[in-house]
Amino acid sequence: MIVSAKDIVHIVSNLLARDEPPMEIRILSFKKDRSITLRMSAGDTVEVSENGFDRRTFNCSLEALPKLIVEVSDREFPRSHRVRISLMKK
């Protein structure tokens, strides 16, 4: 689905609350050249992989996730107004 970049945190929070782990959420730039991948397995930790300007991986709790998503999305999608979000169940 294509959504506004301002709504990333809200939509990801809803997807995480709605579905059971294990799951993977990919947030891609409109041109699909940069991405953020959120992998949630059993437990309360989420692996956040950044693939674009920087290539880094973070592990965080569900409580710290919204702040991390804002930080990483501002760095990966600085001028993007629309992003693509896809949910994959494993």
DSSP file (Angstrom, degrees, kcal/mol; ACC not computed):
  #  RESIDUE AA STRUCTURE BP1 BP2  ACC     N-H-->O    O-->H-N    N-H-->O    O-->H-N    TCO  KAPPA ALPHA  PHI   PSI    X-CA   Y-CA   Z-CA
    1    1 A M              0   0    0      0, 0.0    84,-2.7     0, 0.0     2,-0.5   0.000 360.0 360.0 360.0 146.6    0.0    0.0    0.0
    2    2 A I  E     +A   84   0A   0     82,-0.2     2,-0.3    80,-0.0    82,-0.2  -0.881 360.0 167.9-101.5 126.2    1.2    3.5   -0.7
    3    3 A V  E     -A   83   0A   0     80,-2.8    80,-2.5    -2,-0.5     2,-0.2  -0.836  41.0 -83.9-133.3 168.2    0.8    5.9    2.3
    4    4 A S  E >   -A   82   0A   0     -2,-0.3     3,-1.3    78,-0.2    78,-0.3  -0.497  34.7-128.4 -70.5 142.1    1.9    9.3    3.4
    5    5 A A  G >  S+     0   0    0     76,-2.2     3,-1.0     1,-0.3     4,-0.2   0.754 107.7  63.4 -64.4 -23.8    5.3    9.4    5.0
    6    6 A K  G 3  S+     0   0    0     75,-0.3     3,-0.3     1,-0.2    -1,-0.3   0.738  99.8  53.8 -71.3 -22.1    3.8   11.2    8.0
    7    7 A D  G <> S+     0   0    0     -3,-1.3     4,-2.5     1,-0.2     5,-0.3   0.294  74.2 105.6 -97.1   9.4    1.7    8.2    8.8
    8    8 A I  H <> S+     0   0    0     -3,-1.0     4,-2.7     1,-0.2     5,-0.3   0.928  81.4  45.8 -57.3 -50.3    4.4    5.6    9.0
    9    9 A V  H  > S+     0   0    0     -3,-0.3     4,-2.3    -4,-0.2    -1,-0.2   0.916 114.2  48.5 -62.1 -44.5    4.5    5.2   12.8
   10   10 A H  H  > S+     0   0    0     -4,-0.3     4,-1.9     2,-0.2    -1,-0.2   0.928 114.9  44.1 -62.6 -46.3    0.7    5.0   13.1
   11   11 A I  H  X S+     0   0    0     -4,-2.5     4,-2.4     2,-0.2    -2,-0.2   0.907 113.9  49.2 -68.5 -42.6    0.3    2.4   10.3
   12   12 A V  H  X S+     0   0    0     -4,-2.7     4,-2.5    -5,-0.3     5,-0.2   0.904 109.9  52.3 -63.9 -40.6    3.2    0.3   11.5
   13   13 A S  H  X S+     0   0    0     -4,-2.3     4,-1.9    -5,-0.3    -1,-0.2   0.906 110.6  48.2 -61.4 -41.6    1.9    0.3   15.1
   14   14 A N  H  X S+     0   0    0     -4,-1.9     4,-1.9     2,-0.2    -2,-0.2   0.898 111.4  49.8 -65.6 -40.6   -1.5   -0.8   13.8
   15   15 A L  H  X S+     0   0    0     -4,-2.4     4,-1.9     1,-0.2    -2,-0.2   0.904 111.4  48.6 -65.2 -40.8    0.0   -3.6   11.8
   16   16 A L  H  < S+     0   0    0     -4,-2.5    -1,-0.2     1,-0.2    -2,-0.2   0.870 114.3  45.9 -67.4 -35.7    2.1   -4.8   14.7
   17   17 A A  H  < S+     0   0    0     -4,-1.9    -1,-0.2    -5,-0.2    -2,-0.2   0.814 113.5  50.0 -75.4 -29.8   -0.9   -4.8   17.0
   18   18 A R  H  < S+     0   0    0     -4,-1.9     2,-0.2    -5,-0.2    -2,-0.2   0.890 108.1  49.6 -78.2 -41.1   -3.2   -6.5   14.5
   19   19 A D  S  < S-     0   0    0     -4,-1.9     4,-0.1    -5,-0.2    70,-0.0  -0.646  76.9-121.8-107.0 157.8   -1.1   -9.5   13.5
   20   20 A E        -     0   0    0     -2,-0.2    20,-0.1     2,-0.1    22,-0.1  -0.671  46.6 -72.3 -93.3 148.0    0.8  -12.1   15.4
   21   21 A P  S    S+     0   0    0      0, 0.0    20,-0.2     0, 0.0     2,-0.1  -0.388  96.0  68.9 -70.4 159.2    4.6  -12.7   15.0
   22   22 A P  S    S+     0   0    0      0, 0.0    68,-1.5     0, 0.0     2,-0.3   0.480  76.3 130.9 -81.8 144.3    6.6  -13.9   13.1
   23   23 A M  E     -CB  40  89A   0     17,-2.2    17,-2.4    66,-0.2     2,-0.4  -0.971  42.8-144.7-152.6 163.8    6.1  -11.1   10.6
   24   24 A E  E     -CB  39  88A   0     64,-2.6    64,-3.2    -2,-0.3     2,-0.5  -0.996   8.7-165.1-137.1 130.3    8.1   -8.7    8.4
   25   25 A I  E     -CB  38  87A   0     13,-2.7    13,-3.1    -2,-0.4     2,-0.5  -0.971   7.6-162.5-116.2 125.2    7.1   -5.2    7.5
   26   26 A R  E     -CB  37  86A   0     60,-2.7    60,-2.4    -2,-0.5     2,-0.6  -0.925   5.0-166.1-110.5 131.1    9.0   -3.4    4.6
   27   27 A I  E     -CB  36  85A   0      9,-3.1     9,-2.4    -2,-0.5     2,-0.3  -0.971  17.6-177.1-114.2 116.6    8.8    0.3    4.2
   28   28 A L  E     -CB  35  84A   0     56,-2.9    56,-2.9    -2,-0.6     7,-0.2  -0.841  28.8-111.6-116.7 149.4   10.1    1.4    0.8
   29   29 A S  E >   - B   0  83A   0      5,-2.4     3,-1.5    -2,-0.3    54,-0.2  -0.315  42.7-102.2 -66.8 163.7   10.7    4.7   -0.9
   30   30 A F  T 3  S+     0   0    0     52,-0.7    -1,-0.1     1,-0.3    53,-0.1   0.864 127.0  46.6 -59.5 -36.1    8.3    5.4   -3.8
   31   31 A K  T 3  S-     0   0    0      1,-0.0    -1,-0.3     3,-0.0    52,-0.0   0.501 109.1-128.6 -82.9  -4.2   11.1    4.6   -6.2
   32   32 A K  S <  S+     0   0    0     -3,-1.5    -2,-0.1     2,-0.2     3,-0.1   0.729  77.2 115.6  64.9  26.4   12.0    1.4   -4.2
   33   33 A D  S    S+     0   0    0      1,-0.1     2,-0.3     0, 0.0    -1,-0.1   0.586  73.0  41.0 -99.7 -10.9   15.7    2.2   -4.0
   34   34 A R  S    S+     0   0    0     18,-0.1    -5,-2.4     2,-0.0     2,-0.3  -0.979  70.6 175.9-133.2 147.7   15.7    2.7   -0.2
   35   35 A S  E     -CD  28  51A   0     16,-3.0    16,-2.8    -2,-0.3     2,-0.4  -0.984  26.7-151.2-150.9 159.8   14.0    0.6    2.5
   36   36 A I  E     -CD  27  50A   0     -9,-2.4    -9,-3.1    -2,-0.3     2,-0.5  -0.999  20.7-161.1-127.6 129.8   13.5   -0.1    6.2
   37   37 A T  E     -CD  26  49A   0     12,-2.7    12,-2.9    -2,-0.4     2,-0.5  -0.958   4.2-164.0-117.5 128.8   12.6   -3.6    7.2
   38   38 A L  E     -CD  25  48A   0    -13,-3.1   -13,-2.7    -2,-0.5     2,-0.5  -0.955   7.5-171.4-111.0 119.3   11.0   -4.5   10.6
   39   39 A R  E     -CD  24  47A   0      8,-2.8     8,-2.7    -2,-0.5     2,-0.5  -0.952   1.9-174.5-114.5 122.0   11.3   -8.2   11.6
   40   40 A M  E     +CD  23  46A   0    -17,-2.4   -17,-2.2    -2,-0.5     2,-0.2  -0.963   8.2 169.4-118.3 120.9    9.3   -9.3   14.6
   41   41 A S        -     0   0    0      4,-0.7     4,-0.1    -2,-0.5    -2,-0.0  -0.404  55.0 -41.9-109.8-167.1    9.7  -12.8   15.9
   42   42 A A  S    S+     0   0    0     -2,-0.2    -1,-0.2     2,-0.1     3,-0.2  -0.312 110.4  32.3 -59.7 138.5    8.4  -14.3   19.1
   43   43 A G  S    S-     0   0    0      1,-0.1     0, 0.0    -3,-0.1     0, 0.0  -0.595 103.8 -67.3 107.9-172.9    8.9  -11.9   22.0
   44   44 A D  S    S+     0   0    0     -2,-0.2    18,-1.0    -4,-0.0     2,-0.4   0.202  93.8 102.9-105.2  14.6    8.9   -8.2   22.4
   45   45 A T  E     - E   0  61A   0     -3,-0.2    -4,-0.7    16,-0.2     2,-0.4  -0.782  50.1-162.4-102.0 146.2   12.0   -7.3   20.4
   46   46 A V  E     -DE  40  60A   0     14,-3.0    14,-2.4    -2,-0.4     2,-0.6  -0.986  12.0-142.2-126.1 132.8   12.0   -6.0   16.8
   47   47 A E  E     -DE  39  59A   0     -8,-2.7    -8,-2.8    -2,-0.4     2,-0.6  -0.860  16.7-163.7 -95.1 124.0   14.9   -6.0   14.4
   48   48 A V  E     -DE  38  58A   0     10,-3.1    10,-3.0    -2,-0.6     2,-0.5  -0.941   3.9-168.6-112.4 117.0   15.0   -2.9   12.3
   49   49 A S  E     -DE  37  57A   0    -12,-2.9   -12,-2.7    -2,-0.6     2,-0.5  -0.914   5.9-157.0-110.0 131.1   17.2   -3.0    9.2
   50   50 A E  E     +DE  36  56A   0      6,-3.3     6,-0.9    -2,-0.5     2,-0.4  -0.913  13.5 176.5-107.7 127.3   18.1    0.2    7.3
   51   51 A N  E     +DE  35  55A   0    -16,-2.8   -16,-3.0    -2,-0.5     4,-0.2  -0.869  51.4  50.6-137.1 100.6   19.0   -0.2    3.6
   52   52 A G  S    S+     0   0    0      2,-1.2   -18,-0.1    -2,-0.4    24,-0.1  -0.596 113.9   7.4 176.7-111.2   19.7    3.0    1.7
   53   53 A F  S    S+     0   0    0     -2,-0.2     2,-0.3     1,-0.1    23,-0.1   0.915 138.9  22.3 -63.6 -42.0   21.9    5.9    2.6
   54   54 A D  S    S-     0   0    0      2,-0.1    -2,-1.2     0, 0.0     2,-0.6  -0.887  71.2-145.0-120.5 154.9   23.1    3.8    5.6
   55   55 A R  E     +E   51   0A   0     -2,-0.3     2,-0.3    -4,-0.2    -4,-0.2  -0.889  44.1 139.4-121.4  98.4   23.2    0.1    6.1
   56   56 A R  E     -E   50   0A   0     -6,-0.9    -6,-3.3    -2,-0.6     2,-0.4  -0.923  38.9-146.5-137.2 160.2   22.6   -0.6    9.8
   57   57 A T  E     -E   49   0A   0     -2,-0.3     2,-0.3    -8,-0.2    -8,-0.2  -0.998  16.3-174.1-130.4 133.4   20.6   -3.0   11.9
   58   58 A F  E     -E   48   0A   0    -10,-3.0   -10,-3.1    -2,-0.4     2,-0.4  -0.920  14.3-152.4-123.6 149.4   19.0   -2.2   15.3
   59   59 A N  E     +E   47   0A   0     -2,-0.3     2,-0.3   -12,-0.2   -12,-0.2  -0.993  30.7 158.0-117.2 129.5   17.3   -4.3   17.9
   60   60 A C  E     -E   46   0A   0    -14,-2.4   -14,-3.0    -2,-0.4     2,-0.1  -0.940  38.5-104.3-146.1 167.1   14.7   -2.5   20.0
   61   61 A S  E  >  -E   45   0A   0     -2,-0.3     4,-0.8   -16,-0.2   -16,-0.2  -0.393  38.9-106.2 -85.2 168.4   11.7   -3.1   22.2
   62   62 A L  T  4 S+     0   0    0    -18,-1.0     3,-0.2     1,-0.2    -1,-0.1   0.811 120.1  56.6 -65.2 -29.4    8.1   -2.4   21.1
   63   63 A E  T  4 S+     0   0    0      1,-0.2     4,-0.3   -19,-0.2    -1,-0.2   0.864 111.3  41.4 -70.1 -35.6    8.1    0.7   23.4
   64   64 A A  T  > S+     0   0    0     -3,-0.2     4,-1.7     1,-0.2    -1,-0.2   0.533  93.1  90.0 -88.0  -7.2   11.2    2.2   21.8
   65   65 A L  H  X S+     0   0    0     -4,-0.8     4,-2.8     1,-0.2     5,-0.2   0.898  79.0  54.9 -62.8 -45.9   10.1    1.3   18.2
   66   66 A P  H  > S+     0   0    0      0, 0.0     4,-2.0     0, 0.0    -1,-0.2   0.909 110.4  46.7 -57.2 -42.1    8.1    4.5   17.3
   67   67 A K  H  > S+     0   0    0     -4,-0.3     4,-2.1     1,-0.2    -2,-0.2   0.903 113.6  48.7 -65.1 -40.6   11.0    6.8   18.1
   68   68 A L  H  X S+     0   0    0     -4,-1.7     4,-2.7     2,-0.2     5,-0.3   0.891 109.0  52.9 -66.8 -39.5   13.4    4.6   16.2
   69   69 A I  H  X S+     0   0    0     -4,-2.8     4,-2.7     1,-0.2     5,-0.2   0.915 110.0  48.2 -62.5 -42.7   11.1    4.5   13.2
   70   70 A V  H  X S+     0   0    0     -4,-2.0     4,-2.1    -5,-0.2    -1,-0.2   0.927 113.5  47.6 -62.5 -44.7   10.8    8.3   13.1
   71   71 A E  H  X S+     0   0    0     -4,-2.1     4,-1.2     2,-0.2    -2,-0.2   0.933 116.9  41.1 -62.9 -47.7   14.6    8.6   13.4
   72   72 A V  H  X S+     0   0    0     -4,-2.7     4,-2.7     1,-0.2     5,-0.2   0.896 114.2  51.4 -71.0 -40.5   15.4    6.1   10.6
   73   73 A S  H  X S+     0   0    0     -4,-2.7     4,-2.8    -5,-0.3    -1,-0.2   0.867 107.1  54.0 -67.7 -34.0   12.6    7.2    8.3
   74   74 A D  H  < S+     0   0    0     -4,-2.1    -1,-0.2    -5,-0.2    -2,-0.2   0.860 113.9  42.9 -64.4 -33.6   13.8   10.8    8.5
   75   75 A R  H  < S+     0   0    0     -4,-1.2    -2,-0.2    -5,-0.2    -1,-0.2   0.890 122.0  37.5 -78.5 -40.2   17.3    9.7    7.5
   76   76 A E  H  < S+     0   0    0     -4,-2.7    -2,-0.2     1,-0.2    -3,-0.2   0.841 128.4  30.6 -81.9 -34.5   16.2    7.3    4.7
   77   77 A F     <  +     0   0    0     -4,-2.8     3,-0.5    -5,-0.2    -1,-0.2  -0.498  68.6 151.5-122.8  62.0   13.3    9.3    3.3
   78   78 A P  S    S+     0   0    0      0, 0.0    -1,-0.1     0, 0.0    -2,-0.1   0.828  82.9  23.0 -67.4 -31.7   14.2   12.9    3.8
   79   79 A R  S    S+     0   0    0     -3,-0.2     2,-0.3     0, 0.0    -2,-0.1   0.258  95.1 117.7-117.2  10.8   12.2   14.3    0.9
   80   80 A S        +     0   0    0     -3,-0.5     3,-0.1     1,-0.1    -3,-0.1  -0.623  33.8 178.8 -84.7 136.4    9.7   11.6    0.4
   81   81 A H  S    S+     0   0    0     -2,-0.3   -76,-2.2     1,-0.2     2,-0.4   0.641  74.0  39.9-102.9 -23.3    6.0   12.4    0.7
   82   82 A R  E     +A    4   0A   0    -78,-0.3   -52,-0.7   -77,-0.1     2,-0.3  -0.978  65.0 179.8-129.0 141.4    4.8    8.9   -0.1
   83   83 A V  E     -AB   3  29A   0    -80,-2.5   -80,-2.8    -2,-0.4     2,-0.4  -0.917  25.4-121.2-134.0 161.5    6.2    5.5    0.9
   84   84 A R  E     -AB   2  28A   0    -56,-2.9   -56,-2.9    -2,-0.3     2,-0.4  -0.875  23.3-167.1-104.1 136.9    5.2    1.9    0.2
   85   85 A I  E     + B   0  27A   0    -84,-2.7     2,-0.4    -2,-0.4   -58,-0.2  -0.991   6.9 179.9-125.1 130.1    4.4   -0.5    3.1
   86   86 A S  E     - B   0  26A   0    -60,-2.4   -60,-2.7    -2,-0.4     2,-0.5  -0.986  14.8-149.7-131.2 143.8    4.1   -4.2    2.7
   87   87 A L  E     - B   0  25A   0     -2,-0.4     2,-0.5   -62,-0.2   -62,-0.2  -0.939  12.2-173.4-113.3 128.8    3.4   -6.9    5.3
   88   88 A M  E     - B   0  24A   0    -64,-3.2   -64,-2.6    -2,-0.5     2,-0.3  -0.987  11.3-151.3-124.9 125.0    4.8  -10.4    5.0
   89   89 A K  E       B   0  23A   0     -2,-0.5   -66,-0.2   -66,-0.2    -2,-0.0  -0.731 360.0 360.0 -91.1 142.1    3.8  -13.2    7.3
   90   90 A K              0   0    0    -68,-1.5   -67,-0.1    -2,-0.3    -1,-0.1   0.417 360.0 360.0-108.9 360.0    6.4  -15.9    7.8
